[in-house]
Amino acid sequence: MGLESLIGGEGFLTTTVNSIVNWGRKNALWPMPFGTACCAIEMMATFSGRYDISRFGAEVVRFSPRQADLLIVSGRISLKMMPVLQKIYRQMPEPKWVISMGACASCGGVFDTYTLIQGVDQFMPVDVYVPGCPPRPESLLDALFEIQKLVGQERLDSGKHGS
Amino acid sequence: MESTVVDMAANDAAYDALTPDLQSLVIDQTEHQGQVALTCKTEHQRQLLEHFRNEQGYDYLVDVTAMDHLGMDRPERFEVVYVLRRIGASGHQFRLHVWLSEDQAVLPSVFDLWDSARWGERETHDMFGIVFQGNPDLRRLLMPEDYPAFPLLKDYPLKGAGERRQFTRVVPRGDQMVEEEPEDYPTSIGRGMHTPEYEEEVRRDSKPR
């Protein structure tokens, strides 16, 4: 069963540092929820029992950006909130990834007004967008898988990991 | 138990209880679906409100708000609205409308009569730029503190004057976070809406097939 059967009787395996680090990272993402609207309700549903994001190793929700490596922006971001979001993004240690969840975070949604940011991707990098208003938990799980694919492609000597 | 139901039948009571010289300050009196609105000029606002508070016992200022009648055929540009209510057995409510000119968009504050005026006046100032003289705290309430405009004015564009594009882009480069000019991605409805490509797409998609 499980990993032991792959390792075999000898108790060791050969791999690259890159692969094993990526394998560890992508199966233990620590999300920082930035929920400002109804998308956050779907995000909470994704975290809780019925959809259970912990099946994919991302259940350690951190409300401190210093301990997180995945920022989930779920909801409308207003003029007043954008500096806060940027500050939180700055506080996250490298490497870090960002999910822009729902129409409002991705493009302003139906709120094309003076006070609403028309897509957080203008002012910070976004790795995966989730369409929907709000997206269902399955969509957010799918976004997590996309993030896991991205994490799997990381190279340790790339700029993402700092020096 | 005392009833707090709004007594619609007694809606004219506020006007009827005014003394004749105060009644002469009310320049208009309308009723729509049981809601009475009295109108007065800027200079009589304080006098009437003091009377309603102290003599008639309107102990609850439900809201202070305003309307911008720019470009409409009205006596003045702004109309400030006070919603007054009397809590208790004789409870009923009505509105006092005050015309306010664009050049002199200043009214005396009534925060000393009702504490709730502090917030209502602050929000009205935030949205319309109307100054309530004497209010100790007219800081921005809903908008950012450095916001340059009053967004509910009719001559202010719905999508703003570029304020929502004012941020720099925060990007990680190596072990540092650097700030760059914002990037324009075509993902946004708001930003992509009026490009020639989008117009062409709409034209193409709206043709019958």
Interface residues (C-beta under 8 A of the other chain):
Chain A: L79 K80 M82 P83 Q86 Y89 R90 E94 K96 S106 C107 G108 G109 D112 T113 Y114 T115 L116 I117 Q118 G119 D121 Q122 F123 M124 P125 Y129 G159 K160 G162 S163
Chain B: M143 P144 Y147 P151 Y156 P157 L158 K159 G160 A161 E163 R164 R165 F167 T168 R169 V170 V171 P172 R173 G174 D175 M177 P182 E183 D184 Y185 T187 S188 I189 G190 R191 M193
